[in-house]
Amino acid sequence: MICMVRHGETDANKNMIVQGRIDNPLNAKGMAQAEAIAAAFSTSGETFDVIVASPLKRAAATARVIAHHLGYAGEIELDPGFLERDFGDFDGQAINPDYAKMVIENRIPRMEKHEILEARVFSALASLCARHPGKRIMLVTHSHVIKAVLVRLLPSSEFNYASYLANCSMNHIACVDGVFRVVDYNRTV
């Protein structure tokens, strides 16, 4: 089982700015969100054998907060395969209806295209599962990395690249014999 967690809030999230590969830190609300999800894991008894994160500050910091609150003694693996999507010309720009439409239509100049993003993410997931067979894994990553999984595995009517994915949401997927399936998604505390 893999629990994909979107990182906590940053000022860019708060101000509706596309951050992509921009390496923003968590804000105070993002830290509180990470603590709240850690408390929810603790209360529910959900444990993890392995914690992996994107190397960007917002994901790595979220993973550290959760690991600390869960008493996780292992190293947090930083895996560049789970970096946020490169949004090309929209990195650092305001999120607006034009942006959402252009993302869905795969038309942003120099943006990592859907098929390339999905191939990268699924390759990283397959590698992660191969490195840790049978382990319960927490993966702290980014909105479009998680969306790449959900878009491919869920019917298009349920989820698309413009769908909202909450900061510090939980998204569980199972991997059996290299086949992935969504258990639940966009769960918040």
C-alpha positions in Angstrom: 0.0 0.0 0.0 1.2 3.5 -0.8 -0.3 6.6 0.8 0.4 9.6 -1.3 0.2 12.8 0.7 0.2 16.2 -0.9 2.5 18.6 0.9 1.2 21.3 3.2 0.3 24.8 2.2 2.9 27.3 1.0 2.4 31.0 0.4 2.2 30.3 -3.3 -0.7 27.9 -2.7 -2.4 30.5 -0.5 -2.0 33.2 -3.1 -3.0 30.9 -6.0 0.4 31.0 -7.7 1.7 28.1 -9.9 4.8 26.9 -8.1 5.8 23.8 -10.1 9.5 23.3 -9.6 9.9 26.6 -7.6 11.3 25.5 -4.2 8.9 27.2 -1.8 8.8 26.3 2.0 5.7 25.5 4.0 3.9 28.4 5.6 2.5 28.2 9.2 -0.8 26.7 8.0 1.2 24.1 6.0 3.1 23.1 9.1 -0.2 22.8 11.0 -1.7 20.7 8.2 1.3 18.3 8.4 0.9 18.0 12.2 -2.9 17.4 11.8 -2.4 14.6 9.2 0.3 13.0 11.4 -2.2 13.1 14.3 -4.8 11.5 12.1 -2.4 8.7 11.1 -1.5 8.2 14.8 -5.1 8.1 15.9 -6.1 5.6 13.2 -3.1 3.4 13.9 -1.8 3.8 10.3 1.9 3.1 10.2 4.5 3.2 7.5 7.6 1.1 6.9 9.1 3.6 4.5 8.7 7.3 4.0 9.7 8.9 0.7 9.4 12.5 -0.4 10.0 14.8 -3.3 13.3 16.7 -2.7 11.5 20.1 -2.9 11.3 21.9 0.5 7.5 21.8 0.8 7.3 18.0 0.4 10.4 17.1 2.4 9.4 19.4 5.3 5.9 17.8 5.4 7.5 14.4 5.4 9.8 15.3 8.3 6.9 16.7 10.4 4.8 13.6 9.9 7.8 11.2 10.5 8.6 13.1 13.7 5.1 12.8 15.0 4.8 9.2 14.1 8.1 8.3 15.8 9.5 7.1 12.5 13.1 6.1 13.0 14.2 5.5 9.4 15.7 7.8 6.9 13.3 9.8 4.7 14.2 8.9 1.1 14.3 11.9 -1.2 13.3 10.8 -4.7 13.5 13.2 -7.7 11.1 11.0 -9.6 8.4 12.6 -7.6 9.3 16.2 -8.2 6.3 18.4 -9.1 5.4 18.9 -12.8 7.4 21.5 -14.7 4.8 24.1 -15.6 7.0 25.8 -18.2 5.9 29.3 -18.9 3.3 29.3 -16.1 5.7 28.7 -13.2 5.3 31.7 -10.9 2.1 32.9 -12.6 -1.3 33.4 -11.1 -3.7 30.5 -11.3 -6.7 31.6 -13.4 -9.3 30.0 -15.7 -7.0 30.3 -18.8 -4.3 28.4 -16.9 -6.7 25.6 -16.0 -8.0 25.2 -19.5 -4.5 25.3 -21.0 -3.3 22.6 -18.5 -6.2 20.3 -19.4 -5.6 20.8 -23.1 -1.8 20.2 -22.6 -1.1 23.6 -24.2 1.2 25.5 -21.8 4.5 26.3 -23.6 7.4 24.2 -22.2 5.1 22.5 -19.7 5.9 18.8 -19.0 3.1 17.2 -21.1 0.6 14.8 -19.5 2.0 11.7 -21.1 5.5 12.5 -20.1 4.5 13.3 -16.5 2.5 10.1 -16.2 5.3 8.0 -17.6 7.8 9.6 -15.2 5.5 9.1 -12.2 4.6 5.5 -13.0 8.2 4.7 -13.6 9.1 6.2 -10.2 6.3 4.3 -8.5 7.3 1.0 -10.1 10.9 1.5 -8.9 9.6 2.5 -5.4 7.5 -0.7 -5.2 10.4 -2.8 -6.5 12.8 -1.3 -3.8 10.3 -1.9 -1.0 8.2 -5.0 -1.9 5.3 -5.6 0.5 6.0 -2.5 2.6 3.6 0.2 3.7 4.9 3.4 2.0 4.1 7.0 2.6 5.0 9.2 -0.4 4.9 13.0 0.3 4.7 14.7 -3.1 2.8 17.3 -5.2 -0.6 17.9 -6.6 0.2 17.0 -10.3 2.3 14.0 -9.4 -0.7 12.6 -7.5 -3.1 13.7 -10.2 -1.0 11.9 -12.8 -1.8 8.7 -10.9 -5.5 9.5 -10.4 -6.0 10.6 -14.0 -4.6 7.4 -15.3 -6.3 5.0 -12.9 -9.7 6.6 -12.4 -12.4 7.1 -15.1 -11.9 10.6 -16.7 -15.3 11.6 -15.4 -14.1 11.3 -11.8 -10.8 13.2 -11.9 -8.8 15.4 -14.3 -5.8 17.7 -14.2 -8.0 20.7 -13.1 -9.6 18.8 -10.2 -8.8 20.2 -6.8 -6.5 18.2 -4.6 -6.3 19.5 -1.0 -3.0 20.2 0.7 -2.1 17.3 3.0 -4.8 15.1 1.5 -4.4 11.3 1.7 -4.5 9.3 -1.5 -4.1 5.5 -1.1 -3.1 3.2 -3.9 -2.4 -0.5 -3.9 0.2 -2.2 -6.0 -0.2 -5.9 -6.6 2.1 -7.6 -9.1 2.9 -4.3 -10.7 -0.7 -3.3 -11.2 -1.9 -0.2 -9.4 -5.4 0.6 -8.2 -6.8 3.6 -6.3 -8.2 2.7 -2.9 -9.3 6.2 -1.9 -8.3 9.7 -2.8 -8.4 13.3 -1.7 -9.2 12.4 1.9 -8.6 15.2 4.4 -8.5 15.4 8.2 
